[in-house]
């Protein structure tokens, strides 16, 4: 039974990792506390559901439509809200409030468009793979393999491509990046498009298994942020460590006590790290001058 919950937590942690990478792309490069990412997660799931269930297209067509729409919506939020504030040199607190506003407006639009009811992708029973007492559904196996491939692809892109290396350069020093003659505006376009795509993929993989409603975005975003913090804010690798750690811890809490304690353990872990190791597992201590 213990190993079963470890496997469940690992799969959940991989999905947290994808969501955390989507958040980290924006936060590590712009320092924007991107709360609107929560509603992008919701929109992605509903576009996926609408294309596959309502319109009857294949699953991969729904994922493609969801990724494209969410990436463009992510870019639109930056162009219409964040970037004008950036040009006005507004404080990050002002940007945070604007992000909350975007989240509130779009969440209500989703509820008005598709309703407040829970949506699912059908009642078909997933194929089950078992070995002894261990059971993994076909959907869980697909989630794990797809997440693993996406995470590996992301880091290959980040470390091997010119665009990926430039993203890391902006993360390290955006002012020096501009001094060297590169366009920060163009890089923001890339970052927000990629962020929207990553959060959409995490949303589609999760919603396909457990369904969704208009309010699932914020809990996932909080888990993504905590995963980044406990792994080490400022580094993309920390999302993997933090996401998997958080997923396994939550699964063990369910095993020992109840699912009602999942959110509690998330914030207990966050508080422990903020007090004892604020730089996270692989983060570095920084000196503030």
N, C-alpha and C positions, 0 to 999 in steps of 0.2 A: 504493500500500500504506500509506503514511504517513497519508493522509487516512482510509482505512478504519479504522485503529486510533484515530484521533481521534474518529471517529463512535462507535465501540464504547465508548470511554472516556467520551464525553459521555452516552451512555445509561446506563452504569453509574453515572456521577456523579449523574445525576438520581435514581436509586434510593437512592444514599447520602444525598442531600439529604433525601429523605422520612424515612429512618431517623434522620438527624441532627436533623431538626425534632421528631420524636417524643421524642428524648432531651433536646433543648434546652428543650422545654416544661416538663419536670420540673426539670432542672438550673438553668435560669435563674430559675425562680420559687421553688424550695425549697432549692437548693444540695445536693440529694441526689444522690450518685453512684449512679445508678439502674441497677446491673448486672442487676437482674431483668428489665430491658427485653429482654435477650438471649433469655430463655426465652419472653417474650411473642411475639417474632418467630417462634420455633419453633412455639409453640402455634397462632398464626395460620395458618401454612402447613399444619399438619396438619388443622385444622378445615376449611380451604378444600379440601384434598385429600379428606377424608372425605365432605364434603357433595357434591362434584362427581363423584368417581370411585367411591366406595363406594355412596353413596345415589343417584347418577345425576341430580342436579339440575343446572340450567344454571349456567354459570360465574358469572354475576352474582349468582345466589342464594347460591352458595358464598362469594363475596366479602362479601356482606351479612351472612351468618351469621358469618363470620370476624371482621369488623369489630365486630359487636355483642358477640360472646363475648369478644374480646380487650380491648375497651374496659371491659367489666364486670370482667374479671379484673384489669386494671390498677387499677381503682378498689378492688377487693377487697384487693389487695396494700397499697394505701395505708391503707385502713380497718383492716385487721387487723394490719399490721406497722409501717408508717412513722408513721401518725398517733398511735397510742398512745405511741410513743417520743418523738414531738414534744411531746405533752402532758407527758411526764415530763422534758422538757428534756434528753434524751439527746444526747450529742455526735454529730457527723456520722460519726465513726469507728465508733461503735456501729451507726448506721444502715447504714453500708457493709457491716459484717459481717453484719447481718441480711439485706441485699440479696443477698449471696453465698449465704446459707443458702436463701433463697427460690429463687434460680437453681438451686442444686444439687438441691433436693427436686423442683421442678417438671420439671427436665430428666429426672430418673430416672423420674418418673411418665409423661412422654411416651414414653420408651423402653419402659416396661412396657406401656403401652396400645397403641402402634402398632408396637413393635419397633425394633431398631437399623438395620434395612435401609434402603437408599436408596429413596425413593419418587419416582415421576415421574407426570406427567399424561398418559400415553399416548405412543405412538411416532409420532403423526401428523407428517408433514413440514410445517413452516410454509411459507406462501406466501413467495416471494422476490421482492424488488424490486431491480433492478440498473440502474446507469447507468455505462457504461464498466467500470472495474475495481471500482467501489463496489457492495457488496451489503448490503442490509438486509432482514432477515426480517420477516414480518408481526408476529410477537410483539415484536420489537425496536421496530418502528414504534408498536405499541400501547403498549408500555412508555413510550416517549418522550412520546407525546401525552397519555397518562393522567397521567404524572408532571408534565408541564408544566401541565396543567389543575389538578391538585391543589395544586401549589405556588402558582400564581396565586390560586386560591380561598382558600388559607390566608392569604396576605398581605392579600387584600381583607378577609377576616374580621378579621384582626389589627388592621388600620389603620382600618377603617370601622365596625365594630360596637362597641357598648358593652362587650360581654364581652371582645372583643379588646383594647380600650383598657385595660380593668381588668387583663387579664393583663400587659400592658406596665407598668402601674402597680405591680403586685406585684413584677415583676422589678426595677424601679427602687428601690423602698423598701417592703418588706412591712409594716414597723412603722408608717409614715405611713399606709399604706393602711388599717390597722386603726384608727388614731387618727381618721381621717375618717369612721368609722362603718360601713365595709364588712366583710363577713364573710370572713375568710381561709379558714375551713373550707369554705364553699360554693365558693370559688374553687379550692381544692384538688380538689374533686370534678370541676369542669370541666376542669382541667388534666390530671388523670390519665385522664379519659375521652378527651379529645382526643389525648393521647399514645398511648394504646392503639390508637386508630383509625388514627393516622398510621403507627405501626410495623406494624400489620396490613396496611395498603394496600401498604407497601413490601415486606412479606413475600409477599403474594399475587402481586404483579406479578413478583417475582423467581422464586418457586417454580414458577409457571406455565410459565416458560421453561426453567429448569435443574433443577427438582426440589429435594428437601431430605432431610436426615436430622436426628436429634435434636441434633446438635452444630454446626449452621450458625449459631446465634445469636451466639455470642461473637465470631467474626471480623467479622461485620457490625456489631456494637455497637462494637468497637474502631475500625473505619473511621468510624462515625458520630461517635464522640468526637473522633477526630483531625480530622475535617472541621470540627467545631465549634471546636476549638482553633486550627487554622491560619487559619480564617476570622475568628475573634475571639470568644472566649467572652463571653457576656452579651448578644449580639445575635442575633436570629433570622435576619437577612439573611446572617450569616456562614456559616450552614449551606449556603446555595446556592453561595457562592464556594468554600468549603472542599470541599464534596462534588464539585463539577464538577472542581476542580483535582486532587483526589485520584484521581478516576476516570480522567482523561486521563493523569496521571502513571503510574498503574499500567498503562494500556494501552500507553504508550510503552515501559515496561520490558519488557512481553511482546514488543513489536515488536523491541526491540534485543537482548534476552537470552532470558529464559524466564519462564513464569508462576510458577515457583518463587520468583522474586525480588519478587513483588508485595507480600507482607507485609513484606519487608525494607525496601523503599523507603518504605512507609507510616511505619515507625518512624524511618527516617533523616530524612524530612521533618519529623516531629514533633520530633525532637531539635534539628534546625536551627532551627526556629521557637522552641522553648523557650529556646534560647541567644541567638539573634539578634533575634527579634521575638516575645516571649512574648504580646503583646497581639493577635497575628494580623494579618491583612490590614487589617481595618477596625475592630479593637478600639481602645480608648483606654487609655493608660497611667493607672494608678490609684495613688494614694498611700496606703500603709498606715500608720495612726497607732497 
